[in-house]
Amino acid sequence: MYGRPLSACLFFCALVLTPWARAADSMSPAASVKSPSFFYLTIAPEAQLALIPPAPAKGSALDASDLATVLQVQANRTDAQITEAKNDQNYSVKLVSGMIAPTFTATRYPATFSLLNNVNHDVESLTGGLKNDYRRNRPYVNHPEVKRLFTAKDYSYPSGHASGSAALADTLALLFPDKKPALLARAQAIAQSRVTAGVHYPSDIQQGTALGDKLVALMLQNPAFQKDVAAAKAEIHSSPLAAVTASATTAASPQNTSAPK
């Protein structure tokens, strides 16, 4: 499900040369894609539109298939899946970074979390622009038979939870390569929870995930991103998680909190 980065040259050529078919879902993508202030991305508005395919047209075969899957998931969702979806409702960096270790915090690793927050900002900004261009309504808006677990703001395509969690998983995998499978699985679970909740279609999360992967592939070519990744690696190396965790555990143990004998 998670595409791996392409070479910068081939990818940029694809962005520029790929023919573009307008979506017919609601409103055609217009010039509303802006050039927000990015930390690590340098993508022209017209190239932003080429990052993912158009949203499925309302009433198309793909749109109908999307709805059928949402309803099937709804009919079979378990209590555990419902709990997971509600826990993942409000997106933040911690949804992904939290699975590294309890001691992996912004206080202990400020440079690393600065990197993660910058990545999240770039992906969130670009995803939001694409949402406003494609303007695909949430499943429960167009289809009252979809029983949502909660409401969600803005539009549906592509999924911001999916793009953000994929990008963060890819970035964290650069810092913790041994945790890459777990990080990718966590990102996938966050994305899938949005379908479970009835607030996204499968194609929303599929293209959101692809978008997150592509954006990190582009960031990898940026010297500023490379510099910040190197700084994060150095920070983690100077204060290994295992040592921090052991220190925190020892400090909290009874023998160290009792008065001297």
C-alpha positions in Angstrom: 0.0 0.0 0.0 2.9 2.3 0.7 4.7 3.4 -2.4 8.5 3.9 -2.1 10.2 7.1 -3.3 11.0 7.5 -6.9 14.1 9.3 -8.1 13.7 13.1 -8.0 14.4 13.5 -11.8 11.8 11.0 -12.9 9.2 12.1 -10.4 9.5 15.8 -11.4 9.3 14.8 -15.1 6.1 12.9 -14.3 4.6 15.9 -12.5 5.2 18.2 -15.4 4.5 15.9 -18.4 1.6 13.7 -17.1 -1.6 14.7 -19.0 -4.3 16.0 -16.6 -8.0 15.0 -16.7 -10.3 17.2 -14.7 -12.5 15.6 -12.1 -16.3 15.8 -12.4 -17.2 15.1 -8.8 -18.3 18.6 -7.7 -16.2 21.4 -9.0 -13.3 21.1 -11.4 -9.9 21.8 -9.8 -9.4 25.5 -10.3 -6.6 27.9 -9.4 -7.4 27.7 -5.7 -4.2 25.6 -5.0 -1.9 28.1 -3.5 1.8 28.3 -2.9 1.8 28.2 0.9 5.0 28.7 2.9 6.8 25.3 3.0 9.7 24.1 5.1 10.9 21.4 2.7 8.7 21.4 -0.4 9.1 23.5 -3.6 6.2 22.6 -5.7 4.4 24.9 -8.2 0.6 25.0 -7.9 0.1 23.3 -11.2 2.4 20.5 -10.2 0.5 20.0 -6.9 -2.6 19.1 -8.9 -0.6 16.4 -10.6 0.5 14.6 -7.4 -2.6 12.5 -7.3 -5.4 11.5 -9.7 -8.7 13.5 -9.7 -11.2 12.5 -7.1 -13.7 9.9 -8.4 -16.6 11.6 -10.1 -19.9 11.5 -8.2 -22.0 8.6 -9.5 -19.1 6.9 -11.3 -18.3 3.2 -10.9 -15.4 4.0 -8.6 -17.5 6.3 -6.5 -20.1 3.5 -6.2 -17.4 0.9 -5.3 -16.1 3.3 -2.7 -19.6 3.6 -1.1 -20.1 -0.1 -1.2 -16.9 -0.6 0.7 -17.7 2.0 3.3 -21.1 0.4 3.9 -19.5 -3.1 4.2 -17.0 -1.9 6.7 -19.8 -0.2 8.6 -21.8 -3.4 8.8 -18.9 -5.4 10.1 -17.0 -2.9 12.3 -16.1 -4.3 15.7 -16.1 -2.6 19.1 -12.3 -2.6 18.9 -12.3 -0.9 15.5 -14.8 1.7 16.7 -12.5 2.4 19.7 -9.5 2.7 17.4 -11.3 5.1 15.1 -12.4 7.3 18.0 -8.9 7.3 19.5 -7.5 8.4 16.1 -10.2 11.0 15.5 -8.0 14.1 16.2 -4.9 14.0 14.1 -1.5 15.0 15.6 2.1 14.0 15.3 1.7 11.9 18.4 -0.6 9.5 16.7 2.5 8.1 14.9 5.4 9.2 17.1 3.7 7.8 20.2 4.5 4.2 19.1 8.2 4.8 19.2 8.6 4.9 23.1 6.9 6.7 26.0 10.1 8.7 26.5 10.2 9.8 22.8 8.9 13.4 23.5 9.5 16.9 22.2 11.0 17.9 25.5 13.7 15.2 25.3 14.2 15.4 21.5 13.4 19.0 20.4 15.4 18.9 17.1 13.7 15.6 16.1 10.2 16.9 16.8 10.9 20.2 15.0 11.6 18.0 11.9 8.4 16.1 12.4 6.3 19.2 13.0 7.8 20.8 9.8 7.0 17.7 7.8 3.5 17.6 9.2 3.0 21.3 8.4 4.1 20.9 4.7 1.9 17.8 4.2 -1.1 19.3 6.0 -0.9 22.5 4.0 -0.6 20.8 0.6 -3.3 18.2 1.4 -5.7 21.0 2.5 -5.2 22.8 -0.8 -6.0 19.6 -2.8 -9.1 19.1 -0.7 -10.3 22.5 -1.5 -9.7 21.9 -5.2 -11.5 18.6 -5.5 -14.2 19.3 -3.0 -15.4 15.8 -2.6 -18.0 15.6 0.2 -17.6 13.2 3.1 -19.4 9.9 2.6 -22.1 10.7 5.3 -22.9 14.0 3.6 -23.9 12.5 0.3 -25.2 9.2 1.7 -27.4 9.2 4.8 -27.1 5.5 5.0 -23.5 5.9 6.1 -23.6 6.0 9.9 -20.6 8.1 11.0 -19.0 7.8 14.3 -18.3 11.5 14.4 -18.2 14.5 12.0 -15.1 15.8 10.2 -14.3 19.2 8.9 -13.5 20.2 5.4 -13.6 17.9 2.4 -12.8 14.2 1.9 -10.3 13.8 -0.9 -7.4 13.1 -0.2 -7.4 12.0 3.4 -5.2 14.3 5.6 -5.0 11.5 8.3 -3.6 9.2 5.6 -1.2 11.6 4.0 0.1 12.9 7.3 0.6 9.6 9.0 2.3 8.1 5.9 4.7 11.0 5.7 5.5 10.9 9.4 6.0 7.1 9.3 8.4 7.5 6.3 10.3 10.3 8.2 10.5 8.3 11.4 11.7 5.3 9.5 14.7 7.3 8.4 15.5 7.8 12.1 14.5 4.4 13.4 14.9 1.9 10.5 14.4 -1.1 12.8 10.9 0.2 13.5 9.9 0.8 9.9 7.4 -2.1 9.6 5.7 -1.1 12.8 5.6 2.6 11.7 4.0 1.8 8.3 1.5 -0.5 10.0 0.6 2.2 12.4 0.1 4.7 9.6 -2.1 2.2 7.7 -4.2 1.6 10.9 -4.8 5.4 11.3 -5.8 5.7 7.7 -8.2 2.7 7.8 -9.8 4.0 10.9 -11.2 6.9 8.9 -13.1 4.5 6.7 -14.3 2.6 9.8 -15.6 5.9 11.1 -17.5 6.7 7.9 -15.7 9.9 7.3 -13.6 8.8 4.3 -13.9 6.6 1.2 -11.2 4.0 0.5 -9.9 6.0 -2.4 -9.4 9.0 -0.1 -7.0 7.1 2.1 -5.3 5.2 -0.7 -4.4 8.5 -2.5 -3.7 10.2 0.8 -1.2 7.5 1.6 0.4 7.8 -1.8 0.6 11.5 -1.5 2.4 11.3 1.9 4.9 8.9 0.4 5.5 11.1 -2.6 6.0 14.3 -0.6 8.6 12.7 1.6 10.3 11.4 -1.6 10.5 15.1 -2.7 11.7 16.3 0.7 14.6 13.9 0.6 16.0 15.9 -2.3 15.9 19.1 -0.2 19.2 20.1 1.5 17.2 21.6 4.4 15.4 18.4 5.0 18.6 16.4 4.8 20.3 18.7 7.3 17.4 18.4 9.8 17.3 14.6 9.4 21.0 14.5 10.2 20.4 16.8 13.2 17.6 14.5 14.5 19.8 11.4 14.0 22.6 13.0 16.0 20.2 14.0 18.7 18.9 10.5 19.0 22.4 9.0 18.9 23.5 11.3 21.8 20.5 10.3 23.9 19.5 6.8 22.9 15.9 5.9 23.7 17.0 2.8 25.6 19.1 4.8 27.9 16.5 7.5 28.4 13.8 4.8 29.1 16.1 3.1 31.6 16.9 6.4 33.3 13.3 7.3 33.6 12.4 3.9 35.0 15.2 4.0 37.6 14.2 7.5 38.7 10.7 6.4 39.3 11.5 3.2 41.2 10.8 3.0 44.9 14.4 2.6 46.0 15.3 5.9 44.5 12.3 7.8 45.7 12.5 6.7 49.4 14.5 8.6 52.0 18.2 7.6 52.5 18.7 5.0 55.3 
